[in-house]
């Protein structure tokens, strides 16, 4: 439990015993086995044994998640691992938590992705990035959407007005007012003539022409 005495914070265990000194300006809650502490304007982490994790040099910190903690130096952000080692450079304007082995990073108004080694797998050039699903992430550039794979490679052109999530191996795409599907190879499924589409389910996708609806199969053929 966190306790406060004479303006400082510390910890006690379930026996009511103080665990170390009551000396911090603030202690956060433990998450993934680590808690953020603040003292004299610096932020760092302690583990459940109250051992220091990383250097006492950061001006900002975020909670640990999936083995990585966010740290800030001045106005720049980066990550440390559970050993307190910096993962890549502390150089980004904004970062988001790791998810499925990748983290979104922002610099000069643009987004990119890094892996758990801190390596940039894409250029920092996108207006938006949506998390990976079924091996692909949606990226936006100059008002258009496209796809990248887990290597950070663009899969085809960035040319759609919108791309939906892959479901049952197909994703809905929109361009110039028309809706159609693409498969995981980014091949077109069906004609580019429909005004509305719904996701594929159990091998069939919903399509609309004007105010009327019907189905297509996985080959893009109309059913019925």
N, C-alpha and C positions, 0 to 999 in steps of 0.2 A: 504494500500500500504506500502511496505517496503521503508524506507528512511535511508540515511547514513549521519552522521555529525561527523566531527572530528574523523574519524576512527571507529565509533560505529554505530550500526544499531538499528532501532526502527520502530514503526508503526504509520501511520496516518489513520484517517477515511475518509469517502467521503466528509466531511466538511473541510478537510485539518487540522483537529485538531490532535495534537500529542496524541497518546493513551499510556500513561505511559512514562517512561524515554527512551531516546535514549542511551542505555547502553550495548547492546549486541555485541559480536564479529561477530555474524552471526545469521540470522533468516531464516529458511526455509519457503517454501510455506505451507499454510494451506491445510491439507488433512484430510478428515473425521472429520473436526472441530478442528484439533490440528496442531500446528506448532513446529518444532524443533528449539531450541535456543542454542547458544553456548556462554560461557563466562569463561574466565580463565581456559580453558582446559576441562571444564565439559559441558555435554550435558543434556538438559531436555526438557520438552514440556510445552507449554502454550496453553490455550484454546482461543476461540474467545473473551472472556472477559479479556484476558491477565492474567488469573490466573494460577499459577504454578500447574503443574500436575506431581506428583511424587517427589522423592527426588533429590537434586542436588548432585549427586555422580557418575553418569555414565560417562564413557570415550567415549562411542560411542552410537549413536541412529539411528534407522531407522524410516521411516514414519509409522503412524498409518494406519491400514487397517482392516476393519471388526471388529473394537473395540479393537484391540491389537496393541501395539507399540513394536518394537524391541529395546532392550537396551543391552549395553555391559559394562562389568567390566573387566579391563585388557584385556585379550584375550578371555574371555568367554562371551557367549550371552544367553539371555532369553527374556521374554516378561513382559510387564506391561499392565494392563487394563486401561479403561478410568478414573478410580479413582486414578491412579498412583500406584496401588497395584501390587506387583510382582506376576506373575502367574507361580508357580513352581519355580525351582531354576535357578539361572544365572550360568550355568555350561557347556554349549554346545560350541563346536568349530565353528559350523555354524548352522543357523536356516533359515527357509523359512516362508513366510507369511502363516497365517491360510487360509484354503480353505475348505469350507463345514464342519467346525467344527474341523479340524485337521491341525497340522503343522508338517512338516518334521524337524527333529533335527539330528545333526551329532556330533559324539564324537569318537575320536581315529580312524577316517577313516570309520566308519560305521554309517548307518542311522537307525532311528526309527521314531515313531510317538507319539505326545502328543495330548491330548484333550484340550478343552478350560479351564479346571481346572488346567492344567499343569501336569496332570498325564500321565505317559508313558503307552500307551496302547499296545505297542510292546516292545520287547527287542531291544536295540540299536545294531543290528547285521547284517543289510542288506547292500549289496553293492549299491543298488539303490531301490527307491520306486517311483512308478508312481501314480499320484493322483487318488482318488476314482472316480469310475464311475459305476452307477447302483449297488451300494452297495459293490463293490469290488475294491481293490487296487492291482496293480501288484508289486511284490517284487522280487529282484534278490539276490541270494546267491550262491557263489562259481560257478559263470558262468551260473547258471540255474535260470529259472523264475517260479514263482508260484503266488498264490492269498492269500490275507487275507481279512477278513470281517471287518465291522466297529467296532467290539469288539477287533480287533487286532489279532484274531485267524487265524492261517494258515488253509486254506481250501484245504485239500489234500497235496500231496507232492510238494516240490519245485524241479521240474524235467524237465521242458520244455526248449527248446532252445529259444523259444519266445512265447509270448501270445499277441494276439491282444485285442482291446477293445471289450466289449460286445455291440452287436448291435442286436436289435430285440430278445434279450434273448440268443444269442449265441456268443461265442468268438472263433476265430481261434487259434489253437496251432500248434507248429512246434517242431518236435523232430526227430533226425537222418535222416533228409532229407525228412520226410513225414509230410503232413498237414492233420489236421482234426479239428472237432469242439467239443466244450464242451458246455453244458448248464449251467444255474446259479447254479445247484446242483453239477456241475463239473462232470456230467456223459457224457461219450463219445457218440457222435452222428455220426453215420456212421462208415465205415471201415477205418482202418489206412492203406491206400494204395495210396492216392492221392499225386501227386507231386506239385500241386498248389491249392490254394483255394482263393475265394473271400468272402466278408462278406455276411451274410444273409440279405435279403430284401424282404418284403412282403411274408415271409414264405418259401423262396427258397434261397439256397446257391450255389454259383458257385464252381465247382471242376474241376481239370485238371489231366489228365493222359497223360504223355509225352507231346505232342503238341496239344492234343485234349481237348475240354472243354464240360461240360454238367452241369446238376443241380441235387441237392438232396433236399428232403423236410425236414421238421423239425424232422422226424423220422430217418433221415439218409438214406432213400431209394432213389435210383437213379430214376430220372424222365425222361422217354423216353429211 
